[in-house]
Amino acid sequence: MKTLPDRLKKFTASIPDRLRHPTRRGVALGIAAIPVLLLLYVLVLIPFTPSISDLRKAKTAKPSVVMSSDGKELAVFKRANRDWVKLADISPNVVAALIATEDHRFYEHHGLDVKRTVSAVAHTFTGDRQGGSTITQQLARNLYPEDIGRAPTLTRKLKEAITSFKIESVYTKDEILETYLNTVPFLYNAYGIEMAARTYFDKSADELNVLESATLVGMLKGTSYYNPVLNPERSVQRRNTVLAQMVKHQKLPEAKLAALQKTPLKINFERQDDDLGPAPHFTQQLKRWLIEWADRNDYNIYADGLVVRTTIDSRLQNMANHALMQHADRLQKISNAEWASSWVMKARGGGPRKNLVLAFVRDTKEYKAAIAAGQTDEQALKVLQADADFMQKLRDDKTRLQAGFLALDPSNGHVRAWVGSRDFADDQFDHVQQARRQPGSTFKPFVYGAAFENGSKPSDTFVDQALEIPLGNGAFWRPGDAGGPSGATMTLREGLMYSKNSITAQVMQMVGPAHVAKLAKAMGVRQSKLDEVLSLALGTSPVTLKEMVSSYSTIANDGRYIEPITVTDVEDRNGKVLESFADNVAESVVATPVAQTLLDVMRGVVDQGTGAGIRSRFGIQADVAGKTGTTQDNTDGWFILMHSQLVAGAWVGFNDNRVTMGSRWGQGSQSALPIVGEFFRQAIRAKVVDQSVRFVAPHDPGTVDPAQLEPVPPPAEEPVTDRSVSLYGAGTAPVEGSWQPAPGIRYITVPGPAADMNTNDATRPAPVQPNIVVPRDLLPLEPRRP
């Protein structure tokens, strides 16, 4: 007796012969098995299509909203540039054109038009491929492109049909139409009929006439092919076909058809840009975090209507945007003037930066393509430099000035304002959290803080002298200052106030790089790697603006570091709090007396040192402290200002650090300080920051107390039209005859501050430093050595 395995083996072996010589019974069984197998395949596919609960969720989909701490909307996270409108607010012409053209039996079927499907299959077998999808099937593809796919396969069509039946069981016909018209794409980042109406005809969807409706519905067959902007003739032909379909299905009187088809295409095109909100870089960072949070908690940021409450203050954010844009635009004009007069010379005829411009050209894809095509380096350079459009585009790209700004509340770590670049549309790179740049002299407080931790006092002295510090293996470090050494004895207070590299280097020798790096990390530089070398004292290790502002917040918070926080609550669409985020716990990383001593020394930077423009230009009389920073060759400009309620910092430079700022305007006191100064001036004027609030840190009795100063009226800002005009502002580094002293205040001319510039070569030529006119009361009580 044969066993079951033996029978299976025999049956399997007979299959090839059965296929070559089929019997009538075998053929009948085979034909009968096809629908059974198809049904089984459909049952297998059902779990791989969207569920009923998914469809119900899509029906009530609502995007997540980001809110500021003062209740203003910052951003909306939606899948596309879409403005949802109800079916009642869509022109009836659109609905008539859509049904007549795409699915004239829409109200008769339940998701699948059997007659149309069979007809489409028959035409496809004859080589005339036709679409047979209903509006419901198209909606299934639009809602679930990843689940269903776009490939012309049987599996896709079956998934599409299954999902269509599910949609019809959950949605009414009107809801299907409304959802379809609000989700269909129309090119140029426009999704849905409302955005399409605005994009192509500059009107709302309820105002579309029959011609405009036919034009937009006609695009659905192929948005690019029938694009009315680029392919107007095809668009008219397709529009007229839609009109004919409307007549055929009694949606339009036949008497009107001829006249309508002869009417020329009239569009009023306006590309619809995304609404980026007032803090686009911040919201982009937040979006990444929210997606992870939503994945962990089973939410969809595009559909579940989450409300994210942030720490951003919309008033301060707008002030930061205004201050950065205003000053950066002024700097850009100066940069443009400098490069306009030298770009061609540098590229063709020589000049000190000729090799730099040639390096820019060699970096381009056009140059690399020319070399790949067989041109020599000389030939490729010659052709490309002769292309005026290419060189102009290259110059614009390389010399586009950038900036970043961040403001924190030092008492709780709340981020109050975040500006990642001059224009998010031009540069999505975030110069607050992503960019790492050398901080220059803004790093020096860590060096002096380490000294104060070791027991040094602000009154301790060093000699401002030329230094040659051996590094081993015959190498030496020669830190210097613009203008060279004075030979004078200077206190630690003066060394930081006037940003003296020679004094800072000697302090670094005393405390050691390891101590400074450890302190910087504890205070807030926690992501960037710090090289434990002597030159670290002058800010040679790249860091982020966020790290630096966080570190200064530690100083302002009496030595307690608080990790910055951006989100306080996440709520559902009904206002129920899903998760709250408490303020991060403060870490005591610096002894309070040390932090207060450092802060008091940094008051001097603003009262008398390199940051004096805060008072003389912007008229800020609050108890503030800060530090400027400038790196080699004016590559980076920095300024950070501390107030007990707010710490704010700005960085200015170019994305390509081979491009540097001019010596007249590139120092931190001129490039970055005005952004922070204008921001604080606006914040104080609007009473968002209380000018009367003071630090707990005591004043050294020999220094200026801003509370004792008479108010200095901020001078009117003058437009900068020439690079010879100082950006320090009227009343600080004035052009002859451009400023008059305010009545009732005594002024005196003193030597300008030493250039706040780091250099490892004491023989570098010093830039010309202008004299500064300041109120007499801002001078120290005792003569100070600049």
C-alpha positions in Angstrom: 0.0 0.0 0.0 1.4 3.4 -1.1 1.8 6.0 1.6 0.7 9.6 1.3 4.3 10.9 0.5 4.6 8.4 -2.3 1.3 9.6 -3.8 2.4 13.2 -3.6 5.7 12.3 -5.3 3.8 10.5 -8.1 1.4 13.4 -8.5 4.2 16.0 -8.7 6.0 13.9 -11.3 2.9 13.8 -13.4 2.3 17.5 -13.5 4.5 18.3 -16.5 2.8 15.6 -18.6 -0.7 16.8 -17.5 0.2 20.4 -18.6 1.5 19.2 -22.0 -1.6 17.0 -22.5 -4.5 18.5 -20.6 -7.8 16.6 -20.4 -11.2 18.3 -20.6 -11.7 17.6 -17.0 -8.3 19.2 -16.1 -9.1 22.3 -18.2 -12.5 22.7 -16.5 -11.0 22.3 -13.0 -8.2 24.8 -13.9 -10.7 27.5 -15.1 -12.8 26.9 -12.0 -9.8 27.3 -9.7 -8.9 30.8 -11.0 -11.6 32.7 -9.1 -11.0 30.6 -6.1 -7.3 31.4 -6.1 -8.0 35.1 -6.8 -10.4 35.2 -3.8 -7.8 33.5 -1.6 -5.2 36.1 -2.8 -7.6 38.9 -2.0 -8.1 37.5 1.5 -4.3 37.4 1.9 -4.0 41.0 0.8 -6.7 42.4 3.2 -4.4 42.7 6.2 -1.9 44.6 4.1 -4.3 47.4 3.3 -5.4 50.3 5.6 -7.7 49.3 8.4 -11.1 50.7 9.1 -9.7 52.5 12.2 -7.0 54.1 9.9 -9.6 55.3 7.6 -11.7 56.8 10.4 -8.5 58.5 11.7 -7.8 59.9 8.2 -11.4 61.2 8.1 -10.8 63.4 11.1 -7.1 64.1 10.3 -5.8 67.3 11.9 -2.2 68.6 11.7 -0.1 69.3 14.8 0.3 72.8 15.9 3.4 74.4 17.6 2.6 77.2 20.1 4.7 79.8 21.7 4.8 80.4 25.4 2.7 83.5 25.0 0.0 81.6 23.1 0.9 82.4 19.4 1.0 79.9 16.7 4.6 79.2 15.5 4.1 76.4 13.0 1.7 73.8 11.7 3.0 70.3 10.8 1.0 69.1 7.8 1.9 66.7 5.1 1.8 69.3 2.3 1.0 72.8 1.5 -2.7 72.3 1.9 -5.7 74.4 3.0 -8.7 72.2 3.7 -12.0 73.5 2.5 -15.5 71.9 2.9 -17.3 70.6 -0.2 -19.9 73.4 0.2 -17.0 75.9 -0.2 -15.9 74.4 -3.5 -17.4 75.7 -6.7 -20.0 73.3 -8.1 -18.2 73.6 -11.5 -15.3 71.7 -10.0 -17.5 68.9 -8.8 -19.4 68.7 -12.1 -16.1 68.6 -14.1 -14.6 66.0 -11.8 -17.5 63.5 -11.9 -18.1 64.0 -15.6 -14.5 63.3 -16.5 -13.1 60.9 -13.9 -16.1 58.9 -12.7 -19.6 59.6 -14.2 -21.2 56.6 -12.3 -19.7 57.8 -9.0 -23.0 57.9 -7.2 -24.0 54.4 -8.5 -21.0 52.2 -7.5 -19.6 51.2 -4.1 -15.9 51.9 -4.8 -15.3 49.9 -7.9 -17.0 50.5 -11.3 -17.3 47.0 -12.7 -18.3 48.1 -16.2 -15.5 50.6 -16.5 -13.0 48.1 -15.1 -14.0 45.4 -17.5 -13.8 47.9 -20.4 -10.4 49.1 -19.3 -9.1 45.5 -19.2 -10.5 44.7 -22.6 -8.9 47.8 -24.1 -5.6 47.0 -22.4 -5.5 43.5 -24.0 -5.9 45.2 -27.4 -2.9 47.5 -26.8 -5.0 50.5 -26.0 -4.3 51.0 -22.3 -7.0 52.9 -20.4 -7.5 53.8 -16.8 -10.5 52.4 -15.0 -10.0 53.9 -11.5 -13.0 55.4 -9.8 -12.6 58.6 -7.7 -12.7 56.4 -4.6 -9.8 54.3 -6.0 -7.8 57.4 -6.8 -8.5 58.7 -3.2 -7.2 55.4 -1.9 -3.9 56.0 -3.8 -3.7 59.6 -2.6 -4.3 58.7 1.1 -2.1 55.6 1.2 0.5 55.8 -1.5 3.0 53.7 0.5 0.5 51.0 1.4 -1.0 50.7 -2.1 1.8 51.8 -4.4 1.8 53.1 -7.9 3.1 50.2 -10.0 0.7 48.9 -12.7 0.5 45.5 -11.2 -2.4 43.2 -10.2 -1.4 43.4 -6.6 -1.7 47.2 -6.6 -5.1 47.1 -8.3 -6.4 44.6 -5.8 -5.1 46.6 -2.8 -6.7 49.7 -4.4 -10.1 47.9 -4.8 -10.1 46.5 -1.3 -9.2 49.9 0.2 -11.9 51.5 -2.0 -14.6 49.2 -0.5 -13.4 50.1 3.0 -13.5 53.8 2.2 -17.1 53.5 0.9 -18.1 51.8 4.1 -16.7 54.6 6.3 -17.2 57.8 4.2 -20.3 59.2 2.6 -20.1 60.1 -1.1 -19.8 63.8 -0.3 -17.1 63.1 2.2 -15.2 61.1 -0.5 -15.5 64.0 -2.9 -14.4 66.5 -0.2 -11.4 64.4 0.9 -10.4 63.7 -2.7 -10.5 67.4 -3.7 -8.5 68.4 -0.7 -5.7 65.8 -1.1 -5.0 65.6 -4.8 -1.6 67.2 -5.9 -1.4 70.1 -8.4 2.3 70.7 -8.7 4.3 73.7 -7.3 3.8 72.4 -3.8 0.1 72.9 -4.0 -2.1 70.2 -2.7 -5.9 70.3 -2.8 -8.3 72.4 -4.9 -8.0 75.5 -2.7 -4.3 75.8 -3.1 -4.6 75.0 -6.8 -7.1 77.8 -7.2 -4.8 80.2 -5.5 -1.7 79.0 -7.4 -3.1 79.1 -10.9 -5.9 81.7 -10.7 -5.3 83.7 -7.6 -8.7 83.1 -6.2 -10.5 80.8 -3.7 -11.9 77.4 -4.8 -15.5 78.7 -4.4 -14.9 81.3 -7.1 -13.7 79.1 -9.9 -15.7 79.4 -13.1 -16.4 76.5 -15.5 -13.3 77.1 -17.6 -11.0 77.3 -14.6 -12.6 74.3 -13.1 -12.1 72.3 -16.3 -8.5 73.4 -16.5 -7.7 72.1 -13.0 -9.7 68.9 -13.4 -7.9 68.3 -16.7 -4.6 68.4 -14.9 -5.5 65.3 -13.0 -4.8 63.1 -16.0 -1.1 64.2 -15.8 -0.2 67.3 -13.8 3.2 67.8 -15.5 2.0 67.0 -19.1 -1.0 69.3 -18.8 0.7 72.0 -16.7 -1.0 75.3 -17.8 2.2 77.3 -17.0 4.7 75.3 -19.0 2.4 73.5 -21.5 -0.5 75.9 -22.2 -1.5 74.3 -25.5 -1.8 70.9 -24.0 -3.7 72.3 -21.1 -6.3 74.0 -23.4 -6.8 70.7 -25.4 -7.3 68.8 -22.1 -9.6 71.5 -20.8 -11.8 71.3 -23.9 -12.0 67.5 -23.5 -13.2 68.0 -20.0 -15.8 70.5 -21.2 -17.0 68.0 -23.8 -17.3 65.3 -21.1 -19.4 67.7 -19.1 -21.8 68.2 -22.0 -21.9 64.4 -22.7 -23.0 63.7 -19.1 -25.4 66.7 -18.8 -23.2 68.8 -16.6 -23.0 71.6 -19.1 -25.4 72.9 -21.8 -24.3 71.9 -25.3 -25.1 75.4 -26.6 -22.2 76.9 -24.5 -19.6 74.3 -25.5 -18.3 75.9 -28.8 -17.8 79.4 -27.3 -16.1 78.0 -24.1 -13.7 75.9 -26.1 -12.6 78.9 -28.2 -11.9 81.0 -25.1 -8.1 81.4 -24.6 -6.4 80.1 -21.4 -6.1 82.7 -18.7 -4.1 82.0 -15.7 -2.8 84.2 -12.9 0.1 82.1 -11.6 1.6 82.6 -8.1 3.7 79.9 -6.5 2.4 79.0 -3.0 5.4 78.9 -0.6 5.3 77.1 2.7 4.4 79.1 5.7 7.7 78.7 7.6 6.6 80.7 10.7 8.7 83.1 12.7 11.2 80.4 13.9 11.7 77.9 11.0 15.0 76.5 12.2 13.7 75.9 15.7 10.5 74.2 14.4 12.6 72.0 12.1 14.6 70.8 15.1 11.4 70.4 17.1 9.8 68.4 14.3 12.5 65.8 14.4 12.0 65.4 18.1 8.2 65.3 17.8 8.3 62.6 15.2 10.3 60.4 17.5 8.0 61.2 20.4 4.9 60.4 18.3 6.4 57.1 17.2 7.1 56.1 20.8 3.6 57.1 21.9 1.6 55.8 18.8 0.6 59.2 17.4 0.8 60.8 14.0 2.0 64.4 13.9 0.2 65.0 10.6 -3.2 63.6 11.6 -3.7 63.5 15.4 -4.0 67.3 16.0 -1.3 67.4 18.7 -0.6 70.8 20.3 3.0 71.3 21.3 3.6 74.1 23.8 7.1 75.5 23.6 9.3 77.9 25.5 9.7 80.3 22.6 8.4 83.8 23.3 6.9 85.1 20.0 7.7 88.7 21.0 11.4 88.0 21.5 11.5 85.8 18.4 10.2 88.6 16.3 12.7 91.0 17.9 15.5 88.6 17.2 14.4 88.1 13.5 14.3 91.9 13.0 17.6 92.6 14.7 19.5 89.9 12.8 18.0 90.7 9.5 18.4 94.4 9.8 22.1 94.3 10.7 23.1 91.3 8.5 21.6 93.1 5.5 23.8 96.1 6.3 26.8 93.9 6.5 25.9 92.1 3.3 25.9 95.4 1.4 29.4 96.1 2.6 30.6 92.6 1.7 29.1 92.9 -1.7 30.9 96.2 -2.3 34.2 94.7 -1.3 33.8 91.6 -3.5 32.3 93.4 -6.4 35.5 95.5 -6.8 37.9 92.7 -6.4 36.2 89.4 -7.7 37.2 89.7 -11.3 40.7 91.0 -10.4 41.2 88.1 -8.0 39.9 85.6 -10.5 41.8 86.8 -13.6 44.5 89.3 -12.9 46.0 88.3 -9.6 45.5 89.9 -6.2 46.1 88.3 -2.8 43.0 86.0 -3.0 43.3 84.9 -6.6 44.1 81.3 -5.5 41.0 81.4 -3.3 38.7 82.3 -6.1 40.3 79.7 -8.3 39.7 77.1 -5.5 36.0 78.1 -5.5 35.8 77.4 -9.2 37.6 74.1 -8.9 35.1 73.0 -6.2 32.1 73.4 -8.6 30.4 70.5 -10.4 30.8 72.5 -13.7 34.6 72.5 -13.3 34.6 68.7 -12.4 32.4 68.0 -15.4 34.8 69.9 -17.7 37.8 68.0 -16.4 35.9 64.7 -16.8 35.2 65.7 -20.4 38.9 66.0 -21.2 39.6 69.7 -20.7 42.8 70.7 -18.9 42.8 72.7 -15.7 43.8 75.8 -17.6 41.1 75.4 -20.2 38.3 74.7 -17.7 39.2 77.7 -15.6 39.4 80.0 -18.6 36.0 78.9 -19.9 34.2 79.1 -16.6 35.7 82.5 -15.6 34.5 83.9 -18.9 31.0 82.8 -18.0 29.6 85.9 -16.3 26.4 84.2 -15.0 28.4 81.3 -13.6 30.9 83.6 -11.8 28.1 85.8 -10.5 26.2 82.8 -9.1 29.4 81.5 -7.5 30.2 84.8 -6.0 26.7 85.2 -4.6 26.9 81.7 -3.1 30.3 82.1 -1.5 29.9 85.6 -0.2 26.4 85.3 1.2 26.8 86.4 4.8 25.3 84.2 7.5 24.3 84.6 11.1 22.8 82.8 14.0 21.1 84.0 17.2 19.9 82.3 20.4 18.4 83.7 23.6 17.9 81.7 26.9 16.3 82.3 30.2 19.3 81.5 32.6 17.0 80.8 35.5 15.3 77.8 33.9 17.0 77.0 30.6 14.0 78.0 28.5 14.9 78.8 24.9 13.2 82.2 24.2 14.4 83.0 20.6 16.2 81.0 18.0 17.3 82.3 14.6 19.3 79.7 12.6 20.2 81.8 9.5 19.4 85.0 7.7 16.7 83.3 5.6 15.5 79.7 6.0 14.4 79.6 2.3 18.1 80.3 1.2 19.9 78.3 3.9 18.3 75.6 6.0 21.6 74.9 7.8 21.1 75.8 11.4 23.9 78.1 12.7 22.6 77.7 16.3 22.8 73.9 16.9 24.4 72.4 13.8 27.3 74.8 12.9 30.5 74.5 14.8 32.8 77.5 14.5 35.8 78.7 16.4 34.5 80.9 19.3 37.5 83.2 19.5 37.7 85.4 22.5 34.2 84.4 23.7 36.0 81.3 25.0 38.3 83.4 27.3 35.9 83.5 30.3 36.6 79.8 30.8 40.3 80.5 31.1 39.7 83.3 33.7 37.1 81.2 35.4 39.6 78.4 35.9 42.1 80.9 37.3 39.4 82.2 39.8 38.7 78.6 40.8 42.4 78.2 41.6 42.3 81.2 43.9 43.4 84.0 41.6 41.8 87.4 42.0 40.7 90.0 39.4 43.4 92.3 40.7 46.3 89.9 40.1 48.7 91.2 37.5 50.6 90.1 34.5 52.8 92.0 32.0 51.5 92.6 28.5 54.6 91.3 26.7 55.7 89.4 23.7 55.4 85.7 24.3 57.2 82.7 22.9 55.9 79.6 24.6 57.7 76.3 23.7 55.4 73.5 22.6 58.1 70.8 22.3 59.9 69.4 19.2 61.3 72.9 18.5 57.9 74.4 18.0 56.8 77.6 19.7 53.4 79.4 20.3 53.6 83.2 19.8 50.2 84.6 20.8 49.9 88.3 20.2 47.5 91.2 19.9 46.8 93.6 17.2 49.0 96.6 17.9 51.6 94.5 19.6 52.6 94.3 23.4 52.5 97.5 25.5 54.9 96.3 28.2 52.4 97.5 30.8 51.3 95.6 33.9 47.7 94.6 33.6 45.2 93.0 36.0 43.2 89.9 35.1 40.1 92.2 35.1 41.7 94.3 32.4 43.0 91.3 30.5 39.5 90.0 30.0 37.9 93.5 29.6 40.2 94.4 26.7 40.5 90.8 25.5 44.3 90.7 25.7 45.6 87.6 24.1 49.0 88.0 25.8 47.5 88.1 29.2 45.1 85.2 28.5 47.9 83.0 27.2 49.8 83.5 30.4 46.8 82.7 32.5 46.3 79.5 30.4 49.9 78.5 31.1 49.1 78.9 34.8 45.9 76.9 35.0 46.5 74.4 32.2 44.4 73.4 29.2 42.9 70.3 30.9 41.4 72.5 33.7 39.9 75.0 31.1 38.5 72.2 28.9 36.9 70.5 32.0 35.3 73.8 33.2 34.0 74.6 29.7 32.4 71.2 29.4 30.8 71.5 32.9 29.4 74.9 32.1 27.8 73.9 28.8 30.2 72.9 26.0 29.0 69.3 26.1 28.8 68.1 22.6 31.8 69.6 20.9 35.3 68.2 21.3 37.8 70.5 22.9 41.5 70.1 22.1 43.5 70.3 25.4 46.2 72.6 24.0 47.4 76.0 25.0 45.8 77.7 22.0 42.4 76.6 23.3 42.6 79.7 25.4 42.0 81.8 22.3 39.0 79.7 21.2 40.5 77.5 18.6 38.3 74.4 19.1 35.0 74.8 17.1 31.8 74.9 19.2 28.1 75.7 18.6 26.4 78.9 19.4 23.9 77.0 21.6 26.7 75.6 23.7 28.3 79.0 24.2 25.0 80.7 25.2 24.2 77.8 27.5 27.7 78.3 29.1 27.2 82.0 29.6 23.8 81.2 31.1 25.7 79.1 33.7 27.6 82.3 34.7 24.5 84.3 34.9 22.8 81.6 37.0 25.5 81.8 39.7 27.4 78.8 38.4 24.4 76.5 38.0 24.1 74.8 34.6 20.6 74.0 33.2 20.3 72.0 30.0 18.2 74.1 27.6 14.6 73.1 27.2 12.2 73.9 24.3 9.0 72.0 25.0 6.8 72.3 28.1 3.7 70.2 27.2 2.3 68.0 24.4 -1.5 68.0 24.3 -4.1 66.2 22.2 -6.6 67.9 20.0 -9.0 68.3 22.9 -6.5 70.0 25.2 -5.7 67.0 27.3 -2.0 67.0 28.4 -0.4 63.9 27.1 3.0 64.6 28.6 4.6 67.5 30.5 8.3 68.3 30.6 9.6 69.7 33.8 12.5 72.1 33.8 15.8 70.4 33.9 17.5 70.2 37.3 20.2 72.8 37.8 23.7 71.4 38.2 26.2 73.3 40.4 29.2 73.2 38.2 31.0 76.4 39.4 31.2 77.7 42.9 28.9 80.7 43.3 31.6 83.1 44.4 33.7 82.1 41.4 30.8 82.6 39.0 29.9 86.0 40.5 33.5 87.2 40.3 33.7 86.1 36.6 30.4 87.9 35.9 31.5 91.1 37.6 34.7 91.1 35.5 32.7 90.6 32.4 30.6 93.6 33.3 33.7 95.6 32.6 33.7 94.3 29.0 30.5 96.2 28.4 31.2 99.2 30.7 34.7 99.9 29.4 36.0 97.2 27.1 35.4 95.7 23.7 31.7 95.5 24.3 31.2 99.2 25.2 29.0 99.7 22.1 26.1 98.1 24.1 26.0 101.3 26.2 27.2 104.0 23.9 25.4 102.9 20.8 22.3 101.2 22.1 21.8 103.2 25.3 21.3 100.0 27.4 21.8 101.0 31.1 20.8 97.6 32.6 23.0 95.5 34.7 24.6 93.4 31.9 27.9 91.6 31.2 29.2 90.0 28.1 32.1 89.2 25.8 33.0 89.8 22.2 34.9 87.3 20.0 36.8 87.5 16.7 38.8 84.7 15.1 41.8 84.8 12.8 41.4 87.1 9.8 37.9 88.1 10.9 36.5 84.7 9.9 34.0 84.6 12.8 32.4 87.4 14.8 30.7 86.6 18.2 29.0 88.5 21.0 27.1 87.2 24.0 25.4 89.4 26.5 24.1 88.3 30.0 21.2 89.8 31.9 19.6 88.1 34.9 16.4 87.4 32.9 17.9 86.7 29.5 21.2 85.6 27.9 21.6 86.2 24.2 24.3 85.5 21.7 25.0 86.0 18.0 27.5 84.6 15.5 28.3 86.2 12.1 30.4 84.8 9.3 30.3 82.9 6.0 29.5 79.2 5.5 32.8 78.7 3.8 35.3 79.7 6.4 37.8 80.5 3.7 35.8 83.6 3.1 36.5 86.2 5.7 34.9 89.5 6.8 36.6 92.9 6.3 39.0 94.3 9.0 36.7 97.4 9.3 33.5 95.4 10.1 34.4 91.8 10.8 35.3 92.0 14.5 32.7 90.7 16.9 32.2 94.2 18.4 31.0 95.3 14.9 29.5 92.3 13.3 27.7 90.4 16.1 27.3 93.0 18.9 24.8 95.2 17.0 22.5 92.2 16.6 22.4 91.5 20.3 22.3 95.2 21.2 19.3 95.9 19.0 17.6 92.8 20.3 18.0 93.9 23.9 17.1 97.5 23.2 13.8 96.3 21.7 13.2 93.8 24.5 13.7 96.5 27.2 11.6 99.1 25.3 8.8 96.5 25.1 9.2 95.7 28.8 9.7 92.0 28.0 13.1 92.4 29.8 13.1 94.5 33.0 16.0 96.9 32.9 15.8 97.5 36.7 16.5 93.8 37.6 20.1 93.3 38.8 22.4 90.4 39.2 23.1 89.1 42.7 26.8 89.3 42.0 28.3 92.3 43.8 30.1 95.0 42.0 33.8 95.5 42.6 34.1 98.9 44.4 36.6 100.1 41.8 34.3 99.6 38.8 31.4 101.4 37.2 28.0 100.6 38.5 25.5 101.0 35.6 22.8 102.0 38.1 24.7 105.2 38.8 25.0 106.2 35.1 22.9 108.9 33.6 20.8 107.5 30.7 22.6 107.8 27.3 20.1 108.6 24.6 20.5 106.1 21.8 21.6 107.9 18.6 19.6 107.7 15.4 21.0 104.9 13.2 22.5 106.0 10.0 22.5 104.0 6.8 25.8 102.4 5.9 26.5 103.1 2.3 30.2 103.0 2.2 32.7 100.6 3.7 34.6 103.4 5.2 31.8 104.1 7.7 32.2 102.2 11.0 29.4 99.9 11.9 30.0 100.6 15.5 27.3 103.3 15.2 27.0 107.0 15.5 28.3 108.2 18.8 30.8 105.4 19.1 33.2 105.5 16.1 31.7 108.4 14.3 32.5 109.8 10.9 33.6 113.4 11.0 30.6 115.6 11.4 28.1 112.8 11.6 27.3 113.0 15.3 26.8 115.6 18.0 27.0 115.0 21.7 23.8 114.8 23.7 23.1 117.9 25.8 23.9 117.7 29.5 26.4 114.8 29.3 30.2 115.3 29.4 32.1 113.4 26.8 35.8 112.6 26.4 37.8 111.0 23.7 39.8 107.9 24.7 41.8 105.4 22.7 39.7 102.8 21.0 39.6 99.2 22.4 42.3 96.8 21.3 41.2 94.7 18.4 39.5 91.7 19.8 41.3 89.4 17.4 43.1 86.2 18.0 46.5 85.7 16.3 49.4 83.3 16.7 51.7 85.7 15.0 52.7 88.9 17.0 54.2 90.4 13.8 50.8 90.7 12.0 50.0 94.3 11.0 47.5 95.9 13.4 44.2 97.2 11.9 43.6 100.9 12.4 41.6 101.4 15.5 39.4 104.5 15.7 39.1 106.6 18.8 35.9 106.2 20.7 33.8 109.0 22.1 32.0 107.9 25.3 30.2 109.6 28.1 32.8 110.6 30.8 30.8 108.7 33.4 31.5 105.5 31.6 35.3 105.9 32.2 36.7 103.9 35.1 37.2 105.7 38.4 40.9 105.3 38.1 42.9 105.5 34.8 42.9 102.2 33.0 45.4 100.9 30.5 43.7 99.8 27.3 
